[in-house]
């Protein structure tokens, strides 16, 4: 988790979004009302849990978000942090429930975010991504994970990011033999070597004992 936090911090620092502050202690009625409304929505979804698995995940996510906003709006830092942790826990549980490759997708989104360009008139949002922006390849990551399993996507993300000249958290998580082979594949791909795909598959499925 620390690696993910470091990636987000790197993004914020790169685009000067790293403003930090304490939670205001005054009560914000609007935030409290939003939190209360979300809890009502969560309660209504609870009646539908047996009809579709998505209702359970939606119920949990909305409930935890509502409780976080209530505490946040009340200026209760302890309860807000607790609510944020609960929300993160349920978010991760949702990814596990659907067998989504969250680590690889997160790394891909971060790499994509780092290609954005901030304009001088941007405030806290970066709505105009700029000409250099490269959209995250979430569809490709998900498709590969569904066909081959989640684990190989760390290799796929590492290779893709290396070829695009980006820092890759996935690359850093690989074992030394896998990193060496990734570098070799990058050189081969640059020379249009037809063995790249076969080599990629070999890396992805190396047994743990060999890596």
ZASE-880398 format. One record per atom (N, C-alpha, C): residue number from 0; atom name; x negated, y, z. Coordinates in pm, whole numbers. Atoms other than C-alpha are relative to their C-alpha. Layout:
% residues N
(site NUM CA (X Y Z));
...
//
This chain:
% residues 211
(site 0 N (-82 -121 0));
(site 0 CA (0 0 0));
(site 0 C (-85 126 0));
(site 1 N (87 -116 -3));
(site 1 CA (-288 236 72));
(site 1 C (-46 38 -140));
(site 2 N (42 -29 138));
(site 2 CA (-398 202 -290));
(site 2 C (106 81 -74));
(site 3 N (-109 -73 65));
(site 3 CA (-55 321 -407));
(site 3 C (7 144 51));
(site 4 N (-1 -134 -58));
(site 4 CA (-65 616 -166));
(site 4 C (-114 83 -58));
(site 5 N (115 -72 56));
(site 5 CA (-411 709 -295));
(site 5 C (27 43 -144));
(site 6 N (-32 -36 139));
(site 6 CA (-282 703 -654));
(site 6 C (92 122 -4));
(site 7 N (-93 -113 -3));
(site 7 CA (6 937 -571));
(site 7 C (-72 127 47));
(site 8 N (76 -118 -46));
(site 8 CA (-230 1167 -379));
(site 8 C (-90 54 -111));
(site 9 N (85 -43 111));
(site 9 CA (-465 1174 -679));
(site 9 C (81 77 -103));
(site 10 N (-88 -70 93));
(site 10 CA (-173 1276 -902));
(site 10 C (34 139 52));
(site 11 N (-38 -128 -59));
(site 11 CA (-66 1551 -663));
(site 11 C (-117 99 0));
(site 12 N (117 -86 -2));
(site 12 CA (-420 1685 -634));
(site 12 C (-37 47 -140));
(site 13 N (36 -36 137));
(site 13 CA (-480 1680 -1009));
(site 13 C (85 115 -51));
(site 14 N (-93 -102 51));
(site 14 CA (-174 1895 -1076));
(site 14 C (37 104 106));
(site 15 N (-20 -99 -105));
(site 15 CA (-200 2105 -761));
(site 15 C (140 -11 61));
(site 16 N (-130 23 -65));
(site 16 CA (109 1949 -605));
(site 16 C (-21 -49 144));
(site 17 N (37 60 -128));
(site 17 CA (-69 1864 -280));
(site 17 C (37 85 121));
(site 18 N (-43 -80 -115));
(site 18 CA (111 2113 -60));
(site 18 C (61 -90 107));
(site 19 N (-49 82 -111));
(site 19 CA (170 1952 279));
(site 19 C (56 92 107));
(site 20 N (-61 -82 -105));
(site 20 CA (385 2076 564));
(site 20 C (68 -89 102));
(site 21 N (-73 72 -104));
(site 21 CA (552 1971 886));
(site 21 C (149 2 -34));
(site 22 N (-145 4 20));
(site 22 CA (919 1873 888));
(site 22 C (63 113 83));
(site 23 N (-67 -105 -76));
(site 23 CA (1128 2180 985));
(site 23 C (89 -61 109));
(site 24 N (-77 56 -113));
(site 24 CA (1297 2127 1322));
(site 24 C (144 51 1));
(site 25 N (-137 -52 2));
(site 25 CA (1610 2326 1236));
(site 25 C (92 -96 -76));
(site 26 N (-99 88 63));
(site 26 CA (1928 2147 1128));
(site 26 C (43 58 -134));
(site 27 N (-45 -41 133));
(site 27 CA (2012 2162 757));
(site 27 C (132 -72 -28));
(site 28 N (-134 58 12));
(site 28 CA (2386 2106 720));
(site 28 C (18 -71 -133));
(site 29 N (-18 59 133));
(site 29 CA (2366 2033 347));
(site 29 C (-62 -139 -7));
(site 30 N (66 131 1));
(site 30 CA (2115 1748 389));
(site 30 C (76 -101 87));
(site 31 N (-76 88 -88));
(site 31 CA (2314 1607 679));
(site 31 C (129 -46 -68));
(site 32 N (-124 36 70));
(site 32 CA (2634 1616 473));
(site 32 C (-26 -100 -112));
(site 33 N (35 95 107));
(site 33 CA (2463 1440 181));
(site 33 C (-26 -138 59));
(site 34 N (27 128 -66));
(site 34 CA (2335 1171 416));
(site 34 C (127 -68 46));
(site 35 N (-128 55 -46));
(site 35 CA (2681 1125 564));
(site 35 C (81 -55 -116));
(site 36 N (-73 46 118));
(site 36 CA (2840 1098 219));
(site 36 C (-59 -130 -55));
(site 37 N (64 121 50));
(site 37 CA (2585 836 114));
(site 37 C (34 -121 88));
(site 38 N (-36 109 -91));
(site 38 CA (2662 627 421));
(site 38 C (143 -48 -26));
(site 39 N (-137 38 36));
(site 39 CA (3031 634 323));
(site 39 C (0 -83 -128));
(site 40 N (11 76 125));
(site 40 CA (2938 513 -26));
(site 40 C (-53 -140 29));
(site 41 N (59 129 -36));
(site 41 CA (2727 238 127));
(site 41 C (104 -91 64));
(site 42 N (-105 79 -65));
(site 42 CA (3019 126 342));
(site 42 C (100 -55 -101));
(site 43 N (-94 47 102));
(site 43 CA (3246 102 38));
(site 43 C (-60 -114 -81));
(site 44 N (65 108 74));
(site 44 CA (2992 -115 -143));
(site 44 C (-6 -129 80));
(site 45 N (10 119 -85));
(site 45 CA (2977 -350 153));
(site 45 C (118 -94 -21));
(site 46 N (-119 82 24));
(site 46 CA (3324 -473 60));
(site 46 C (-14 -83 -128));
(site 47 N (13 65 130));
(site 47 CA (3194 -593 -279));
(site 47 C (-122 -91 -10));
(site 48 N (127 71 2));
(site 48 CA (2881 -785 -179));
(site 48 C (8 -137 -67));
(site 49 N (-10 136 54));
(site 49 CA (3012 -1125 -289));
(site 49 C (23 -3 -151));
(site 50 N (-36 1 142));
(site 50 CA (3106 -1016 -642));
(site 50 C (-119 17 -93));
(site 51 N (116 -26 86));
(site 51 CA (2763 -912 -772));
(site 51 C (-121 27 91));
(site 52 N (118 -15 -86));
(site 52 CA (2413 -936 -622));
(site 52 C (-51 144 2));
(site 53 N (47 -138 5));
(site 53 CA (2343 -578 -731));
(site 53 C (67 87 105));
(site 54 N (-69 -79 -101));
(site 54 CA (2601 -449 -486));
(site 54 C (-73 -5 134));
(site 55 N (75 11 -125));
(site 55 CA (2397 -582 -194));
(site 55 C (-123 91 -3));
(site 56 N (119 -84 8));
(site 56 CA (2081 -413 -316));
(site 56 C (38 148 2));
(site 57 N (-45 -139 2));
(site 57 CA (2270 -89 -389));
(site 57 C (46 43 139));
(site 58 N (-49 -29 -135));
(site 58 CA (2439 -105 -48));
(site 58 C (-116 30 94));
(site 59 N (114 -17 -90));
(site 59 CA (2106 -142 132));
(site 59 C (-80 126 -34));
(site 60 N (78 -117 41));
(site 60 CA (1925 123 -71));
(site 60 C (71 131 37));
(site 61 N (-75 -122 -28));
(site 61 CA (2199 382 -35));
(site 61 C (12 22 150));
(site 62 N (-10 -11 -146));
(site 62 CA (2241 308 335));
(site 62 C (-128 56 60));
(site 63 N (127 -46 -56));
(site 63 CA (1872 355 410));
(site 63 C (-31 144 -44));
(site 64 N (20 -137 45));
(site 64 CA (1856 671 196));
(site 64 C (88 95 80));
(site 65 N (-91 -84 -80));
(site 65 CA (2159 808 380));
(site 65 C (-52 23 141));
(site 66 N (52 -14 -137));
(site 66 CA (2004 739 720));
(site 66 C (-125 87 2));
(site 67 N (119 -86 8));
(site 67 CA (1678 899 610));
(site 67 C (41 146 -11));
(site 68 N (-40 -138 21));
(site 68 CA (1854 1214 489));
(site 68 C (67 60 124));
(site 69 N (-59 -48 -125));
(site 69 CA (2054 1238 809));
(site 69 C (-108 47 97));
(site 70 N (108 -35 -92));
(site 70 CA (1737 1233 1019));
(site 70 C (-83 117 -53));
(site 71 N (76 -107 65));
(site 71 CA (1555 1458 771));
(site 71 C (71 133 17));
(site 72 N (-79 -121 -14));
(site 72 CA (1836 1710 780));
(site 72 C (9 48 144));
(site 73 N (-5 -37 -142));
(site 73 CA (1842 1702 1160));
(site 73 C (-136 47 51));
(site 74 N (134 -39 -44));
(site 74 CA (1468 1771 1171));
(site 74 C (-61 -99 97));
(site 75 N (51 104 -89));
(site 75 CA (1406 1444 1357));
(site 75 C (-110 -77 -73));
(site 76 N (113 56 74));
(site 76 CA (1060 1345 1237));
(site 76 C (-16 -149 25));
(site 77 N (16 142 -34));
(site 77 CA (1052 1010 1418));
(site 77 C (101 -85 -76));
(site 78 N (-104 76 70));
(site 78 CA (1383 887 1277));
(site 78 C (-15 11 -151));
(site 79 N (20 -17 144));
(site 79 CA (1300 1029 934));
(site 79 C (-108 -96 -50));
(site 80 N (107 91 40));
(site 80 CA (975 833 917));
(site 80 C (48 -145 6));
(site 81 N (-56 135 -12));
(site 81 CA (1153 520 1039));
(site 81 C (93 -30 -118));
(site 82 N (-92 17 113));
(site 82 CA (1421 570 773));
(site 82 C (-74 -14 -132));
(site 83 N (79 9 123));
(site 83 CA (1158 622 503));
(site 83 C (-63 -138 -13));
(site 84 N (57 135 1));
(site 84 CA (989 296 601));
(site 84 C (106 -104 -34));
(site 85 N (-110 92 31));
(site 85 CA (1324 114 594));
(site 85 C (36 6 -147));
(site 86 N (-32 -16 142));
(site 86 CA (1394 256 249));
(site 86 C (-105 -66 -87));
(site 87 N (108 63 75));
(site 87 CA (1055 146 121));
(site 87 C (9 -152 10));
(site 88 N (-14 145 -21));
(site 88 CA (1112 -200 270));
(site 88 C (108 -58 -92));
(site 89 N (-110 47 84));
(site 89 CA (1442 -235 86));
(site 89 C (-35 13 -148));
(site 90 N (45 -16 139));
(site 90 CA (1290 -100 -238));
(site 90 C (-87 -119 -41));
(site 91 N (87 113 30));
(site 91 CA (1022 -368 -223));
(site 91 C (81 -130 -6));
(site 92 N (-85 118 0));
(site 92 CA (1284 -628 -141));
(site 92 C (81 -12 -128));
(site 93 N (-75 2 126));
(site 93 CA (1480 -529 -450));
(site 93 C (-88 -51 -114));
(site 94 N (92 48 103));
(site 94 CA (1174 -584 -669));
(site 94 C (-23 -150 14));
(site 95 N (20 143 -25));
(site 95 CA (1118 -924 -507));
(site 95 C (124 -79 -42));
(site 96 N (-126 67 34));
(site 96 CA (1484 -1017 -552));
(site 96 C (10 -29 -149));
(site 97 N (-14 13 146));
(site 97 CA (1469 -963 -927));
(site 97 C (-128 -44 -69));
(site 98 N (128 46 54));
(site 98 CA (1112 -1090 -970));
(site 98 C (-61 105 -95));
(site 99 N (56 -108 80));
(site 99 CA (1003 -753 -1106));
(site 99 C (-148 18 33));
(site 100 N (143 -22 -24));
(site 100 CA (626 -692 -1148));
(site 100 C (-27 142 47));
(site 101 N (2 -137 -51));
(site 101 CA (631 -385 -926));
(site 101 C (-141 58 4));
(site 102 N (137 -51 -10));
(site 102 CA (255 -355 -871));
(site 102 C (-50 45 -135));
(site 103 N (46 -32 135));
(site 103 CA (179 -363 -1241));
(site 103 C (78 119 -58));
(site 104 N (-82 -110 51));
(site 104 CA (470 -132 -1327));
(site 104 C (-39 132 67));
(site 105 N (40 -121 -72));
(site 105 CA (362 117 -1060));
(site 105 C (-132 53 -55));
(site 106 N (128 -40 56));
(site 106 CA (7 119 -1194));
(site 106 C (18 63 -138));
(site 107 N (-26 -53 135));
(site 107 CA (142 178 -1544));
(site 107 C (65 138 6));
(site 108 N (-65 -131 -16));
(site 108 CA (366 465 -1431));
(site 108 C (-102 105 45));
(site 109 N (104 -94 -44));
(site 109 CA (72 624 -1251));
(site 109 C (-90 41 -116));
(site 110 N (86 -30 114));
(site 110 CA (-148 597 -1559));
(site 110 C (71 94 -97));
(site 111 N (-79 -86 88));
(site 111 CA (131 754 -1763));
(site 111 C (11 141 58));
(site 112 N (-13 -131 -64));
(site 112 CA (182 1035 -1511));
(site 112 C (-127 83 -13));
(site 113 N (127 -72 7));
(site 113 CA (-186 1122 -1529));
(site 113 C (-28 57 -139));
(site 114 N (16 -57 134));
(site 114 CA (-148 1199 -1900));
(site 114 C (85 126 -20));
(site 115 N (-83 -119 11));
(site 115 CA (97 1482 -1830));
(site 115 C (-86 126 2));
(site 116 N (67 -129 -3));
(site 116 CA (1 1845 -1868));
(site 116 C (91 99 71));
(site 117 N (-80 -98 -73));
(site 117 CA (116 2113 -1627));
(site 117 C (-13 137 -63));
(site 118 N (0 -135 56));
(site 118 CA (215 2450 -1768));
(site 118 C (-10 103 112));
(site 119 N (24 -104 -100));
(site 119 CA (136 2774 -1592));
(site 119 C (128 43 71));
(site 120 N (-126 -43 -61));
(site 120 CA (505 2846 -1528));
(site 120 C (73 -112 72));
(site 121 N (-61 109 -75));
(site 121 CA (577 2505 -1372));
(site 121 C (-5 31 149));
(site 122 N (-1 -18 -146));
(site 122 CA (678 2514 -1007));
(site 122 C (-27 -136 64));
(site 123 N (20 130 -63));
(site 123 CA (728 2193 -809));
(site 123 C (30 -117 -91));
(site 124 N (-35 105 95));
(site 124 CA (854 1997 -1109));
(site 124 C (-81 15 -127));
(site 125 N (72 -2 128));
(site 125 CA (677 1900 -1430));
(site 125 C (94 -58 -106));
(site 126 N (-103 49 92));
(site 126 CA (971 1873 -1668));
(site 126 C (-53 -14 -143));
(site 127 N (61 8 132));
(site 127 CA (767 1940 -1982));
(site 127 C (-129 -79 12));
(site 128 N (113 90 -23));
(site 128 CA (522 1649 -2002));
(site 128 C (-122 35 -84));
(site 129 N (114 -40 83));
(site 129 CA (302 1801 -2275));
(site 129 C (-26 -96 -115));
(site 130 N (27 79 121));
(site 130 CA (165 1670 -2602));
(site 130 C (-84 -124 28));
(site 131 N (89 113 -29));
(site 131 CA (-83 1433 -2436));
(site 131 C (71 -114 74));
(site 132 N (-71 99 -81));
(site 132 CA (185 1241 -2245));
(site 132 C (16 -133 -72));
(site 133 N (-18 135 51));
(site 133 CA (188 865 -2296));
(site 133 C (101 -72 89));
(site 134 N (-104 65 -80));
(site 134 CA (511 696 -2179));
(site 134 C (-47 -134 56));
(site 135 N (39 130 -57));
(site 135 CA (470 397 -1948));
(site 135 C (62 -115 -78));
(site 136 N (-45 116 78));
(site 136 CA (502 59 -2119));
(site 136 C (71 -101 92));
(site 137 N (-72 84 -96));
(site 137 CA (752 -79 -1869));
(site 137 C (67 -118 -69));
(site 138 N (-69 109 70));
(site 138 CA (945 -283 -2126));
(site 138 C (-97 -113 -32));
(site 139 N (99 102 32));
(site 139 CA (628 -463 -2234));
(site 139 C (-44 -76 124));
(site 140 N (42 63 -125));
(site 140 CA (524 -530 -1875));
(site 140 C (107 -97 49));
(site 141 N (-109 85 -47));
(site 141 CA (865 -668 -1783));
(site 141 C (18 -122 -89));
(site 142 N (-16 112 93));
(site 142 CA (889 -882 -2095));
(site 142 C (-109 -105 20));
(site 143 N (110 93 -20));
(site 143 CA (547 -1034 -2037));
(site 143 C (17 -76 132));
(site 144 N (-19 63 -130));
(site 144 CA (625 -1101 -1672));
(site 144 C (109 -106 -4));
(site 145 N (-110 97 9));
(site 145 CA (951 -1276 -1757));
(site 145 C (-42 -124 -78));
(site 146 N (40 114 83));
(site 146 CA (783 -1495 -2017));
(site 146 C (-112 -82 64));
(site 147 N (119 69 -47));
(site 147 CA (458 -1577 -1841));
(site 147 C (-15 -2 152));
(site 148 N (21 -13 -143));
(site 148 CA (503 -1489 -1475));
(site 148 C (-64 133 31));
(site 149 N (42 -134 -37));
(site 149 CA (405 -1179 -1283));
(site 149 C (-152 16 6));
(site 150 N (142 -15 -27));
(site 150 CA (40 -1246 -1198));
(site 150 C (-83 47 -119));
(site 151 N (84 -42 112));
(site 151 CA (-110 -1212 -1549));
(site 151 C (12 147 -36));
(site 152 N (-18 -138 39));
(site 152 CA (25 -859 -1579));
(site 152 C (-109 89 57));
(site 153 N (111 -79 -51));
(site 153 CA (-259 -731 -1360));
(site 153 C (-111 7 -104));
(site 154 N (99 5 105));
(site 154 CA (-487 -839 -1639));
(site 154 C (45 83 -119));
(site 155 N (-52 -76 113));
(site 155 CA (-263 -693 -1908));
(site 155 C (-11 150 25));
(site 156 N (7 -141 -33));
(site 156 CA (-242 -358 -1729));
(site 156 C (-144 49 -2));
(site 157 N (141 -39 -3));
(site 157 CA (-617 -352 -1674));
(site 157 C (-54 19 -141));
(site 158 N (49 -8 138));
(site 158 CA (-690 -420 -2040));
(site 158 C (58 123 -70));
(site 159 N (-66 -111 68));
(site 159 CA (-435 -167 -2164));
(site 159 C (-56 134 46));
(site 160 N (49 -127 -53));
(site 160 CA (-557 109 -1934));
(site 160 C (-146 25 -40));
(site 161 N (139 -16 41));
(site 161 CA (-920 43 -2017));
(site 161 C (-10 46 -146));
(site 162 N (1 -37 141));
(site 162 CA (-846 67 -2388));
(site 162 C (46 144 -21));
(site 163 N (-50 -137 10));
(site 163 CA (-666 396 -2330));
(site 163 C (-91 99 73));
(site 164 N (97 -87 -65));
(site 164 CA (-966 533 -2139));
(site 164 C (46 55 133));
(site 165 N (-55 -49 -126));
(site 165 CA (-779 562 -1810));
(site 165 C (-55 -81 117));
(site 166 N (34 74 -121));
(site 166 CA (-867 469 -1455));
(site 166 C (111 -101 27));
(site 167 N (-99 105 -18));
(site 167 CA (-695 141 -1378));
(site 167 C (-10 -65 137));
(site 168 N (1 70 -129));
(site 168 CA (-606 28 -1025));
(site 168 C (8 -150 -20));
(site 169 N (-9 143 26));
(site 169 CA (-522 -308 -1179));
(site 169 C (-138 -58 -27));
(site 170 N (135 47 31));
(site 170 CA (-881 -336 -1308));
(site 170 C (-80 -19 129));
(site 171 N (74 8 -124));
(site 171 CA (-1020 -271 -961));
(site 171 C (43 -119 85));
(site 172 N (-51 112 -79));
(site 172 CA (-804 -547 -816));
(site 172 C (-42 -135 -56));
(site 173 N (41 126 60));
(site 173 CA (-944 -811 -1052));
(site 173 C (-130 -49 62));
(site 174 N (125 58 -49));
(site 174 CA (-1225 -1047 -957));
(site 174 C (-112 38 -97));
(site 175 N (113 -33 89));
(site 175 CA (-1575 -981 -1100));
(site 175 C (0 -76 -132));
(site 176 N (-4 70 130));
(site 176 CA (-1546 -1259 -1363));
(site 176 C (109 54 -93));
(site 177 N (-107 -53 82));
(site 177 CA (-1214 -1117 -1483));
(site 177 C (-37 137 -55));
(site 178 N (40 -133 46));
(site 178 CA (-1359 -765 -1503));
(site 178 C (-101 -11 -114));
(site 179 N (100 20 106));
(site 179 CA (-1651 -890 -1709));
(site 179 C (67 -39 -131));
(site 180 N (-69 45 120));
(site 180 CA (-1418 -1063 -1950));
(site 180 C (87 110 -60));
(site 181 N (-78 -114 50));
(site 181 CA (-1195 -756 -1974));
(site 181 C (-89 92 -82));
(site 182 N (93 -87 73));
(site 182 CA (-1496 -547 -2077));
(site 182 C (-39 -62 -134));
(site 183 N (34 68 124));
(site 183 CA (-1589 -809 -2336));
(site 183 C (114 10 -101));
(site 184 N (-116 -9 88));
(site 184 CA (-1236 -807 -2475));
(site 184 C (16 140 -59));
(site 185 N (-9 -137 49));
(site 185 CA (-1240 -429 -2503));
(site 185 C (-96 20 -117));
(site 186 N (99 -12 108));
(site 186 CA (-1555 -451 -2715));
(site 186 C (47 -76 -124));
(site 187 N (-47 81 113));
(site 187 CA (-1405 -727 -2930));
(site 187 C (117 67 -71));
(site 188 N (-117 -64 59));
(site 188 CA (-1080 -537 -2980));
(site 188 C (-42 121 -84));
(site 189 N (50 -115 75));
(site 189 CA (-1274 -232 -3092));
(site 189 C (-53 -44 -137));
(site 190 N (51 54 126));
(site 190 CA (-1422 -456 -3363));
(site 190 C (104 -85 -72));
(site 191 N (-110 75 61));
(site 191 CA (-1080 -605 -3453));
(site 191 C (-24 -152 2));
(site 192 N (28 143 -12));
(site 192 CA (-1189 -947 -3329));
(site 192 C (130 -76 24));
(site 193 N (-126 74 -8));
(site 193 CA (-909 -1202 -3374));
(site 193 C (9 -89 123));
(site 194 N (-2 88 -118));
(site 194 CA (-1005 -1392 -3058));
(site 194 C (49 72 124));
(site 195 N (-37 -78 -118));
(site 195 CA (-886 -1112 -2830));
(site 195 C (121 -58 72));
(site 196 N (-122 48 -64));
(site 196 CA (-536 -1248 -2769));
(site 196 C (-24 -131 72));
(site 197 N (28 128 -65));
(site 197 CA (-662 -1598 -2695));
(site 197 C (-85 21 126));
(site 198 N (82 -28 -117));
(site 198 CA (-923 -1456 -2461));
(site 198 C (80 62 112));
(site 199 N (-87 -63 -99));
(site 199 CA (-664 -1243 -2285));
(site 199 C (82 -104 74));
(site 200 N (-80 105 -63));
(site 200 CA (-445 -1544 -2221));
(site 200 C (-86 -86 90));
(site 201 N (89 81 -82));
(site 201 CA (-744 -1736 -2090));
(site 201 C (-31 69 132));
(site 202 N (27 -75 -123));
(site 202 CA (-826 -1460 -1840));
(site 202 C (121 -2 91));
(site 203 N (-122 -12 -80));
(site 203 CA (-467 -1426 -1726));
(site 203 C (28 -127 78));
(site 204 N (-36 127 -62));
(site 204 CA (-436 -1793 -1643));
(site 204 C (-118 -74 60));
(site 205 N (111 64 -70));
(site 205 CA (-776 -1860 -1488));
(site 205 C (48 -45 138));
(site 206 N (-38 46 -133));
(site 206 CA (-714 -2074 -1178));
(site 206 C (-73 83 107));
(site 207 N (59 -79 -105));
(site 207 CA (-784 -1900 -850));
(site 207 C (-140 -50 36));
(site 208 N (129 57 -37));
(site 208 CA (-1074 -2139 -784));
(site 208 C (-110 43 -95));
(site 209 N (100 -41 98));
(site 209 CA (-1247 -2014 -1099));
(site 209 C (-24 148 0));
(site 210 N (13 -146 0));
(site 210 CA (-1200 -1645 -1028));
(site 210 C (-56 48 132));
//
